[in-house]
Amino acid sequence: MGDDDPFAKHLNSVAKYVASRSMTEASWQNTTVLNGDVVAQVRAIKDKEGATISMLGSSDLAQTLMAHDLVDEYSIAVHPLVLGSGKRLFRDSEQLRKLELVDSTPTTTGVLLNTYRPAL
């Protein structure tokens, strides 16, 4: 995908952060590698950016961010299928986390696009 694709053009132009235990540098433009104390680094990004930060991928990173109250909103797509196993997004935790549904949109294929925020 080149810059003639609107999605690629957007991704190429925005700041990106990669949390990694092994990478020290990234070749993709506007990309910063986060090593060490990722929680402190994400807090600092949230404090200075003032814009929406989206996280794609890592369930391990998601667990870390949730444990430190660094997730402001959850976008969860519920697909109409049942799997017998796999990685859980919400793992066992001693801390109860209540969420408030703020939006739900069904698609023509039966997928529900749900948006939740931590309930106060």
C-alpha positions in Angstrom: 0.0 0.0 0.0 1.4 3.3 -1.0 0.4 6.9 -0.2 -2.2 6.7 -2.9 -4.2 4.5 -0.5 -6.0 6.9 2.0 -5.6 4.4 4.9 -1.9 3.9 4.2 -1.4 7.7 3.7 -3.0 8.3 7.2 -0.9 5.6 8.9 2.3 6.8 7.3 1.7 10.4 8.4 0.7 9.9 12.1 3.0 9.3 15.1 3.3 5.6 15.9 4.6 3.9 19.0 5.8 0.3 19.2 6.1 -1.3 22.6 8.9 -3.9 22.4 11.1 -6.0 24.6 13.6 -6.6 21.8 13.4 -3.8 19.1 15.5 -0.7 19.6 14.6 1.1 16.4 12.0 1.1 13.7 12.3 1.9 10.0 8.6 3.0 9.5 8.4 6.8 9.3 7.1 8.6 12.4 7.6 5.5 14.6 9.1 5.5 18.1 10.0 2.3 19.9 9.0 2.2 23.6 11.4 0.1 25.8 11.6 -0.2 29.5 8.8 1.3 31.6 6.0 1.3 29.0 3.4 2.4 31.5 5.3 5.6 32.3 6.0 6.2 28.6 2.3 5.8 27.6 1.3 8.1 30.5 3.7 10.7 29.1 2.3 10.3 25.6 -1.3 10.7 26.8 -0.3 13.8 28.8 1.4 15.6 26.0 -0.4 14.5 22.8 -4.0 15.6 23.6 -5.2 13.4 20.7 -6.7 10.0 20.4 -4.3 7.1 20.9 -5.3 3.8 19.4 -3.8 0.5 20.3 -3.7 -2.3 17.8 -2.5 -5.8 18.4 -0.8 -7.0 21.6 -3.1 -8.4 24.2 -0.2 -8.4 26.7 0.1 -4.6 26.2 -3.7 -4.2 26.5 -3.6 -6.1 29.9 -0.8 -3.8 31.1 -2.6 -0.6 30.1 -5.9 -1.8 31.6 -4.1 -2.7 34.9 -2.8 0.8 35.2 -6.1 2.6 34.2 -4.6 3.9 30.9 -7.6 2.8 28.7 -10.2 5.5 28.3 -12.3 3.6 25.8 -12.8 0.1 24.5 -13.8 -0.6 20.9 -14.9 -4.2 20.8 -16.3 -6.0 17.7 -18.4 -9.0 18.6 -18.5 -11.5 15.7 -21.3 -14.1 15.4 -19.1 -17.2 15.9 -18.1 -19.3 18.9 -14.5 -20.5 19.4 -13.6 -23.1 22.0 -10.3 -21.7 22.9 -8.0 -18.7 22.4 -6.5 -15.8 24.2 -8.8 -13.8 26.5 -8.8 -10.1 26.3 -10.1 -9.7 29.8 -8.1 -12.1 32.0 -8.8 -13.1 35.6 -8.2 -10.1 37.8 -8.7 -9.2 41.5 -9.9 -5.8 40.4 -13.5 -5.4 39.2 -13.7 -3.2 36.2 -17.2 -1.9 35.3 -17.7 -0.7 31.8 -20.5 1.6 30.4 -21.8 0.9 26.9 -21.8 4.2 25.0 -22.5 3.0 21.5 -23.5 -0.2 19.7 -23.8 -0.6 16.0 -24.8 -3.8 14.2 -23.4 -4.4 10.8 -25.1 -6.2 7.9 -23.0 -9.3 8.6 -24.2 -9.5 12.2 -21.0 -8.1 13.8 -21.7 -5.7 16.7 -19.4 -2.7 17.0 -19.5 -1.8 20.6 -17.9 1.1 22.4 -17.4 1.0 26.2 -15.9 3.4 28.7 -14.8 2.7 32.2 -17.8 3.4 34.5 -17.1 6.0 37.2 
